[in-house]
């Protein structure tokens, strides 16, 4: 998630009109109308779209803590989570329009469908403080690197940036998707290639690696579950694959081409994740690594080695620009999907369903912003910025994983209920694939309640209360209250139909 986004390329909720009722065709009119040719995409293009929606440098410091073992810790979630998510969601998207809400409501029930789309939205409440915490630490290297460890600076940057984003989004500004798409090149590929290249040259000059790169370090040192908790962040990094699954119908031969696209995308994503993480581990010792500023720590170290430290602020601006593009896109996406579904079914009170003059769900964004502001203030009161960042990241992941648990169960139910329903793509060994994905998601969700041994997280019980209260309270309790309190008058059906999520 890294993360993680326009409707096609970066994992936000897309809106579909495929379910809109249409008038019966009139033969005379149909004869006059030219049917547009179907827009096909190649499997290579789909692989690139998928890569751009997932790949990011933001999570690299988290895995750089493990040194060479990060390779194993990236590969394992890719096999047990990324692959099942991609193939299962492809079957669902090729058979049912309407995204995660439609899949879960058809396979399980409408209330659980609301829970799924709610989790897709609610994870962003903690996603913004973690993403903007990275932005704050990165921006610090443009002005004063010492600010990267300041909780007050981090909280201020989060609040100012988020509310600026709400103002931009509420005006219905166009071109945000282009900014986010360009972020793959500006804020990921170019900095990633530079970091890895300079890291290799750094080692080639005879400088010792900060982390041992010997064969006996391929697997992480086992010191109990707490030593592997940081792997949970990889589930967030790999999330969002279900968004690109909607394009499986645009392939000429989905059964053959979609698996090829997924495996190519997995290869590219793994390279983008693994190589920068290794480069960071070469130049920054694990005990000095910041989860929010680790990327900039590495750039600063290699630039200092080559006497080009003046480039550090430039790279910082590139990374910040890409992250802001992603934030603006996420602001517009999940909340819009939640709004349209809630107007159809009456899941949210009328106040949260109101649109401003630009047709933007401003009230949802404002309420979300108030909660985000309160959460951001925790940076100012918890002394360790890395620990705060981790707590927000793990809550984000756990809320999102609730949605994936529902998706895997719904996929099995849909295959059993509607075995003959037309599907453009059928996932191989669906039940087994869903079983692996469900087990991996559940394990990651549970492990997230354990404080990581690598960073000071304070009292374990307090950590459990914060993470549990954030993940289960926001992910389960709040939507349950909406369902219990909703009234028939909350329904405001529109002709747009059910959105893609």
Secondary structure, DSSP 8 states (H G I E B T S, - for coil): -TT---TTTS-------TT-------HHHHHHS---------HHHHHHHHHHHH--STTHHHHHTTGGGHHHHHHHHIIIIIHHHHHHHHHHHHH-SSHHHHHHHHHT-HHHHHHHHHHHHHHHHHHHHHHHHHHHHHHHHHH-GGGGG-HHHHHHHHHHHHHHHHHHHHTT-S-HHHHHHHHHIIIIIHHHHHHHHHHHHHHHTT---SS--SGGGSS---SSGGGGGGGHHHHHHTTTHHHHGGGGGGSTTHHHHHHHHHHHHHHHHHHHHHHHHHHHHHHS-GGG--TTTHHHHHHHHHHHHTT-GGGHHHHHHHHHHHHHHHHHHHHHHHHHHHHHHHHHHT-S-HHHH---TTS--HHHHHHHHHHHHHHHTHHHHSS-HHHHHHHHHHHHHHHHHHHHHHHHHHHHHHHHHTTTS--S---TTHHHHHHHHHHHHHHHHHHTTS--TTS----HHHHHHHHHIIIIIIIIIHHHHHHHH--GGG----TT-----
